[in-house]
């Protein structure tokens, strides 16, 4: 199997999103080595190795360097760890898949001949110095053999910057979220009931990373306007202090929960929310959770995120990012008549049927193979050209030639 190195700013154990979904399905056709950002630890640098599958390994460097992410200061500590790991297992990198441009120096240090940029987030959504991110992205776009985007807005923004760019949209594992596939009396059902079974109906909820991209004022205003509703928020809180989270009697913060529990929590709601702020950090957002909500047959209200509007209307109700207007939209969806609900469910089913992670992984597999073959052919052409130049050159001075033929 060819070796695919993945440099991800998302950790494998985070809420499973695009990197985890694709790499799980590519493993077996590729030897996937998933490299997380370093963690700080006192003492000598070491590499945590987790073998999730014979063809899927997760590597987490632990270093005494305090710089966050794939910072240049981490290079001297991380590079020897990764090289030693690959050498010990006889692995030679074929493709480096970069989820963040900051990993460019590390990918170069490991001599992967084929670079792939998976542009799933705008730079504003990534941590790090904005100027350096822009510089590294420009360099990566020059070096990459293949560029992928997760949504049409990112594709439109980058299509003029690369000749081999493709929009491979984020997708869904429909069976996992379908209510028909849930075990009503299993441990996950019991756990879900323990977490939210005491809440009144209607229940409206959100799952995913809770960070600066969410408009928490909308959540607080909805809770104030509808004190009889239960509002459930599930996911790790990142970059937000606890005191900034709105606290209301009818808001329940469940924190990070196992991925396998999410469908059971979703099944207990009447409405799913995507209350994103409309600003630079969400300009290129293309949330996969829209399809996950749809696969669970939950109606959705979202703020006007560009990709959500472009991809998922009329299945998703779009609400202005003002508290009163957003609350009214939620009320309208919850009280829509049977015909409107049926039409919405039909649209949701169509979207889910067209976008599976299995199909997305198949498309990525083909694109990776094409890119790798292209890189190898280009290298061979360069080597042949160099040999031809050497053959055409006159390697011996005239006097030496005469002596040689004397």
CORMONOR-V164347 format. One line per field, one symbol per residue. ss: DSSP state (h for helix, s for strand, l for the rest). phi: phi as a letter, one per 20 degrees, with the letter a starting at -180 (. if undefined). A space follows every 10 residues. Layout:
ss: ???
phi: ???
This chain:
ss: lsssssssll lllllllhhh hhhhhhslls ssssssssss lllllsssss sssllsssss ssslllllll lhhhhhhhhh hhhhhhhhll llllssssll hhhhhhhhhl lllssssssl llhhhllllh hhhhhhhhhh hhhllssssl lhhhhhhhhh hlllssslll lslhhhhlhh hlllllhhhh hhhhhhllll llssssslls lllslhhhhh hhhhhlllls ssssllslll lhhhllllll ssssslllhh hhhhhhhlll sssslslllh hhllllllhh hhhhhlllls sssllhhhhh hhllllsssl llhhhhhhhh hhhhlllhhh hhhhhhhhhh hhhhlshhhh hhhhhhhhhh hhhhhhhhhh hhhhhhhhhh hhlllllhhh hhhhhl
phi: .fededdcee egefgfcggf fffgeefoec eededeffdf bfnffbdedc eeagdbcddc fdceeefeme fgfegfeegf ffffffffdm ecfdcdddec ffegfffffe mffcdcdeee cfgfeefpfg ffgffffgff ffefebcdce bffffffdfe ebecccedff cbefffefgf eeefceffff ffffecfeef dfdcbbcqfd bffeefffff fffffcfeed ddccqfecmc fgfeffdbgd ddeemfcggf eggffgfedd bddceefdbf fdgdfcfffg ffgffemdfc ccfffgffff ecfefdedcf edgfffffff ffffdfffff ffffffffff fffecdffff ffffgfffff ffffffffff ffffffffff fffefcfgff ffffef
